[in-house]
Amino acid sequence: MIKAHKTRINPTEEQAVYFRKACGTARFVYNYGLAEWKRHKSENRDTPFGPMALKKEFNAIKRERFPWVLEVAKDVAENAFFQLGAALSNFSASQQGKRKGKKVEFPKFKSKHSRKQAFHLNNDKVKVRDHELYVPCLGWVARRIAESLRFSGKIMSVTISRRADLWFVSITVEMEKIDKPKSTGRRTVGIDLGLKTFAVLSDGARFESQKPLRHGRRKLRRLNRTLARRKKGSKRWWDARNKLGRFHYRVACLRSDFAHKATTQIAESYDLIGIEDLNVAGMVKNRKLAFSISDASWSEFVRQLEYKCEQSAATLVKVNRFFPSSRLCPKCGTINHELTLKDREWVCECGAAHDRDLNAAHNIRDEAVRLNQCPVVATSDKNARGPNVRPALAGSPGGSETARRSGAHIAH
Ligand SMILES: [Zn+2]
């Protein structure tokens, strides 16, 4: 299992100069490689030409033509070629339909003004010890790393990146696979994700929404306005841009901190966890909700929960997004088609009273337990359609529960 630890790094001015130079080198080499690759392809279409050939060609001329690349570790250039190679092969795999997910675009030239500035170092030359990092051609970056390495194992690679005017180091470590204890399946829980209350658990626990960006909207507007008024590229423009960047970074930290606390607590407290398989990308297309959904960052929450369950003894079961979790009465099995957007509570015709979110969490838990006992074969069609999507419950309409649910969240 490969895990990454990313943390802040506070370089001295001298070290920051090196980092900026290395970012520039990585970008230059990537762009050089891409231009060369295009040239080769247009001249002789059929000869294979990849990152290794590009690297060889570059190494032969670099001392003559680009002597400044020698000022930084040679891994920087090497990794830029590998990155380009990966981008090219991802593109061709995507063109040939061999790659899942969104279509990959043809690699673009990297801009000096892009938000993503980074370079990579190989494991054989870097050294890591408590709060310190050894970088080739620079030396020890001593006592300048915010946290000491969280994982123990073989270091695979180191990436140094910049966001606004802050620097980060990400260290990937190969860890031995932990034989996780077998889940006892006794402590089960269902999680209903919402916008007003971020998550409601079937045992009654609630995680309130933080809405970090919504609360900071006025500040965000002010920062954007200041940036717009300043002359692009000027010193004051860069100051404003860095301030805006730091604001976005802070929001991201608040979100991730909230998600980490909640997911750690959940993954450690239960054996079997049921959660809805939400189509977040699809829901963000609903413009009324996009802001709130992005602010709630469910996908990050689910991603963290997945890997934390992998480490703890918990089993995570994703319940089909068409499962009518909030509409189903667990007592009599009736599905309440009349449940409207505003109904926070409802009474079933059998007399049972339900709190909407809590009932949904209960139903998700029960469905997860059922699925865990008789695992269903996953269908390849993620956006299941048609009449036979989920045959388990009688009287279920073919329509999308998620679509209705996402509508329902407007009512909050
Ligand atoms: Zn009922």
Residues whose N, C-alpha, C, O or C-beta is under 5 A from the ligand:
A	BS01	ZN	C329 K331 C332 T334 C348 E349 C350 A352
